[in-house]
Amino acid sequence: MAAKSFEDIVNIAKRRGFVFNSSEIYGGLGSAYDYGPLGVLLKNNIRDLWWKEMVQKRDDIVGLDAAILMSPKVWEASGHVENFTDPLVECKKCHERFRADDLPVTKCSKGGQHEFTQPKTFNLLMKTYLGPVEDSNAQVFLRGETCQGIYVNFKNILQSSRVKVPFGIAQIGKAFRNEITPGNFIFRMREFEQMEMQFFVKEADASKFFEIWKEARMAWRKSLGINPDKLRFKDHGPDELAHYAKQAVDIEYEFPIGWKELEGIHNRGDWDLSRHQKFSGKDLSYFDEETKERFIPWIIETSAGLDRSFLAVLADAYEEIGESDESGREKGEIVLHLDPKVAPYKAAIFPLVKKEELTSVAKKVFEDLKKDYMVFYDETGSIGRRYRRQDEIGTPYCITIDFDSLEDNSVTIRDRDSLKQERIKIDKINQFVDSKLA
């Protein structure tokens, strides 16, 4: 039985150390969350897999880590100062504020229906100040998206790297949006992490690469173990396109609250480099040595939310046992069917019972495995209870050292999903785990 609501996900996320509300001992901070011991492992695994897919395995994409703080001119050129807005309304009775395009269905806390003001625009950029004086001359913005750091470094990367169009620049980093109504756990936050890649192409090739990246990004989502039936494309109609976009499509996942965006693939045309060239006065054109032509590259963008990807993986893996079965699992038990590639721990190592002759072997297996993988050691409680604890956090394999191990130098490996157990030699464990992660 899959998760019925976000509440199921929120409960296990907090109870098992995936995600905590920020500053919880002070009552929490709305729409801000901390990733706990298991959460940071899962998040890092997804991040690393994205980087491997987008940079390590390719010879036409390079990486970047741009500063969060940039010149205010960047955000004027990008259109964020003018266009990065949501329509805001306020209830005249309770004075709560909402997005005009996402009004609440609940009644007003002061009784009856809400009474809203006329919509007004609200800029989503977060402001701060550089230096000791807080005046307009010192005002800067926390970046509203990571891609602008890529555009302003386009010339630097051309001059310092052996890249030629078509090529891409990838970046992972924090972005900040002063959302009017954040919510749904970590789905919409004011501080979040993006995984973005900007692919620079000739205008004539833009549509072709848009389709290539659209299919590639969907394939990567499926490689994380997400149920393909819960993934889909959603094209943007002409009236839905952002001011910079020529084409746009979202990859959506079916959460308990419905279909929601995980990643956007956009044909941004030459909007970004043209605007930064105009506002900065710097030449951001590209010269093709083969054709001897100079042009402003068009950009195909893949923009994914790391936090939303984390949430989709967690929600998709969640199962609550509906009825007790012959496997020994009981009604109400929770299993996270995380793909081994993203699971926080790849294996857990148990001595069958807490006796020196078994724990000494188990600890040696643990010490050997942790050189290559994140693994967990547990010698407390019954073996059945230890299995259940690991099932609940998504550990794909449990390795048990029993009394026979002292004689045959073998261990029992239990598969989380099939519950099958097999016997292998201790010196073959690394090979076994490698084969499962390949």
N, C-alpha and C positions, 0 to 999 in steps of 0.2 A: 504494500500500500504506500503510494507516494505521499509526499507532504500535502496536507489539506490546506495549509495556510502558511503565510510567512511566520506566524507565531511558532509553528513547529521548528522552522529553521532557526529562528532567533533563540529558542530555548536550548537547542542542542549546541548552537554556536557559543553561547555563554557558558553553559554547564561543562562543556568539554574543552574550553580554552581556545576556541577559534576567534571569536570577536567579543570585545567588551565595549560598553558605552564609555566614552571618554570622560574623565574626571568624575567617575561614578560616586566616589566617596563624598563629593560635594553636590550631589544631586544630578550629575551628568550635564553634558553640554549638548544641546539639540543638534542632531544631524552630524555628530562627530563620533568616530569610533576608533578603538585601538585593536590591533591584531595581536592575539595572545600567542602562546607557545606553538600551538598547532596551526593557528591561522597564518602566522608569518611563514611557516614552512610550506603550507599549501599555496599561499600567495607567491612566494619566491619561486616555487616550482613552475607555476603558470607563467610568471615573468621570464624565467630562464628558457622555457620552451618557446616562448614567442621570440626571444632574442636569437635563439639558435636557428629557428625557422627563417627569420627575416634577415639576419646578418651573417651568422656563422656559416650557414650552408650555402650562401650566395656569394658571388664575386661581383655583383653589380649594386650592392647596398652597403653603405658605411654607417657608422654610429656617431652619435652626438649626445652630449649632456650639457645643455644650455642653462644659463642662469635663470632662476625664477624671476628676479627683478630685472627689468629692461627699461630702456628709455621710454617715457610716456609717448613719444612720437611713434613708437612701434604700434601702439594701440589706436592712434589716430589713423595711421596708414592702413591698418588692417580692417578698419571700419567698426571696431568694437566700441569706441567712444560714441559713435553715432547710431549703430545698429544693434549692439549687443544688449537688447532690452526685452523685458517681458511686460505685458499689461498688468497693472496692479490695481486692485480695488480694496476698499476698507469697509467693514461693516460699521454702520453708524451707531449701532447699539453696543456691541461687545468690543469694537475697535480692533478685531483681528483682521489680518491682511491676507489676501489670497491672490493667486493668478486669475485674471479675468477669464482665461481659456480653460481653467480647471477648478471650477467652483465646487464647494463642498455640498454633499447631499444631506449632511446632518443639519439639525436645527440649531439656531443661535443659542449660545450658552445663557443669554439673557431672556430667553423664551421666544417662541414663535419663529418666523422665518427671518433670515438675515436681510438687512436693508443696506444695499451696497451703494457706495459712491460711484461716480463716473470713472471709467478706467483712465489711468495715467501711466506713462512709461516709467520703468524702473531699470536703471542700468545694473547689470549683474557683475561688473568688475569690482573687485575688492580693493579698497584704497589703503595706502599706508604712506609713511613719510621717511625720506632719507635725511639723516642728520638730526641735529638737536632742535631745529626750529620747525614747528608744524605750521607751515603756510603753503600757499598754492604753488610757490616755486619749488618746494621740496616734495610735492605730492607725486607718488608713483603708484603703480598698480601691481598687485600679485597677478601673475599671468592667468588669463582665463582659458588658455589652451596652450599646449606645448609646441604646436607646429610653427608658431611665429619665430621661435628661437632657431628653427631650421631655416626659414626663409632669410632671416637677416645674416645667417652664416653661409648662405649659398656660395658667395664669391670666395670666402675663406677656404671652403672645402674644395672648390674648383682649383684654386691655386696651390693647395697643399697636398692634394690627393690625385692619384692617377685615375680619375673618373671621367667618363664620357657619356653624354646623353645617348640612350636612356639609362639613367641610374637613379638610385634612391638614397635617402638619408633617414635613418631610424632613430627614435628617441623614446625613452620611458621616463616619466617624471610626474611630479605633482602639478595639479592645476586647481584653480580656486574660482568658485562662482557663488555670488551672494544670492543664492536661490531664495525666492519668496516663500515657497512651501516645499521644502525638502521632505523626504519621508520614504516609507517602505524599506526600513532598515538601511543597509548600505547601498541600496539601488540609486538613490539620489542624495548626494551629500554636498556640502559646501567646500570640502577639501577632499579631493579624489586623485586617483592616479591614472594616467593615460599611457597607452602604448600606440605610438603613431609612426607612420612611415609616409614620406612624401616622395613620390616617384616622378622624376622630371623627364618629359618626353617632347617630341615634336608634335605640333598641333595635329598633323595628319594621322598620327599614331594614337591619339588620345582615346578614342572610342575602343580601339583594339585592346589597349592595356587596361582600360576600365573593366572590360569583360574578363580579362585574364586574372586581374586581382580580385574581382568579385568571386570567381570560382575558387581561387586559391585560399581566400580567407574562410570561405565556408568549409572547405576541406580541412583546414586546420582546426576549426571548431569541433568537427566530428572526431578528429584525431585525439581530442582530450577525453574521449569516451562519452560525450554527450549524445543522448538519444536523437538520431536524425529526425524522427517524427516531431520533435519539439523545437526544431530549427526551421526558419523560413526566411526568404527574401521579402522585403517590402519596398517597392519602388516609390520614389517621391514624385508626385504629380507636379505639373508646371507651377501651381499655386503654393506648393509646399517647399520649393527649392530655396535654399539660403541665397543671400544676395550675391555670393561669389560662385555659385554652383551652376554648371552646365548639365550635369547628370548626377543623380544621387540614389543610392539604395542602402537600406539598413538590413543587417542580419539581426533577426529577432528570435527570442527564446520564449517559450510558453511557461511563464512563472505561474504560481498559484493565483496571482492577481491578473493573469491574462498575458497576451503577447507584448513584450517590451524589447526595446532596442539594446543590443549588446555592442554593435560595431557599425560604423558608417563607412561606405566606400563612395568617394566623391570625385567627380571630374571638376576641378576648380578652375579650369582654363588658365589664362595667364594673369588672372586678377592679382594674386599675391605679389609676385615679383614685379609686376608693372607698378603697383601701388607703392611698394617700398623703393623702387627706383625713382619714382616721382617725388616722394616725400624726403628721401635722403639725398637726392642729387647724385647718387652713385650708379655707375653702369652695372646692371645686373643681367645683361644679355649673355648669351652663349655663342661662341664661334665654333662652327663645325669645320674641322680641318679638312675633311674629305670633300664636302660639298661647297666649301668656301662661303657659307651663308651664316649670317648672324641673326639671332632671333631670341625672343623671350620664351623660355620653355613653358609648356603647359604642365599642370600638376595633377597626378592621380593620387589621392590621399586614402589611406586606410587608417581609421581612427577608432581604437578600441578602448573601452574602459576596463582597467584591470580589476577594479572592485566589483563591477558587474559580471565580469568573467568568473571571478571567484564565487559570486553568489549563484550564478547559473550552474557551475560545476557542483557546488554543495547541494543545491536544490535537486538537481538531476540525480545525484547519487543517493539521496535519502530514501530509505524504505523502513516502514514500521510494519512488523510482522502482524498479519491480520489474525491468523489462527495458529495454534501450536501444531507442529508437524513432526514427522518421524526423524528429522535431522537433529532434534533436540532444542531447536529454537522455540521460544515461547511467545505467546501473544503479547504484543506491546513492546517487544525488543526492537531496538533500532539498529539498522545496518547501513553504513555508508559504502556504497559500491563505487568507490573512487577508482579511476584508472590508476594502475601502479605508477605510471609516470608522474602523476600529480599528487599521489597520496603523501601525507606528511612523513610517515614512517613506512619504509619499504618492507620491513619485517620486524617481528617481535620474537625475542628469544626467551624461552622458559625452561628452567629445570622442572621435571615432572613433580618433584617434591623438594622441599628445602632441606637437602642433605648435602654435606660437604662434597662427597664424591660426585654428585651431579652438578651442584652450583659451580664448582671449579671448572668443569668442562664447559658449562653454559657461558660462564663469564669469558672464557677464552674465545669461544665462538663469537660472542658479542664484541670483544675487543678487535678481533680480526675483521668482522663485517663493518664496523663503524668507521674504518679507514676509508671505505669506498661509498657507504650509503648511510642515510639517516635511519638508525634502527633503535629499538627500545628493548630494555631488559626488565623482566618482571618475575619475581619469585614469591609474590604474596597472594594468598588465597587459593581456592581450588582451581584446577586447570580449566574447568568449564567457565568459571567466572572471569578468568583472565582472557579466555577466548572472546567472551562477550564484550569486555572492555575494549579490546582491539577492533572488533567488528564495528563498534559504535564510533570509532574515530577513523575508520576506513583503511586500517592496515591490511594489505592484501594477503600476507603470509605469516603464519605463526610457526616457529621452529621449536620443537620440543626435544629436550635431551632426557632420555629415560635410562633405566638400568641396562637395557640391551645395548645402549650406546657405548657402555663401558666395555662391551665384548666385541661388537661389530664395527665400532667407530662410525656409526651412522646416526642420523636424526630423522624425526618425523616432521614433514612439512605439511601443514594444513592450508588449503585454499579457502579464502574468505567466502567466495561466491558459490563455488560448487560443493564446498565442505569435504571434498575428497582429500585423503591423506596419502602421502607417498613417502617411501623410505629412500634416502640418498646418503651417500658418504659425506662426511664433514668437509673433506677437501674439494667437494663438488658444489658446495653451497653458493659460492660466488658466481660460478658458471650458471647455476640455476637462476639466480636473481637477475643476472645480466640478460639471460634469454627472455625473461619476462618483461624487462624494461626496454628491450630492443624495439 
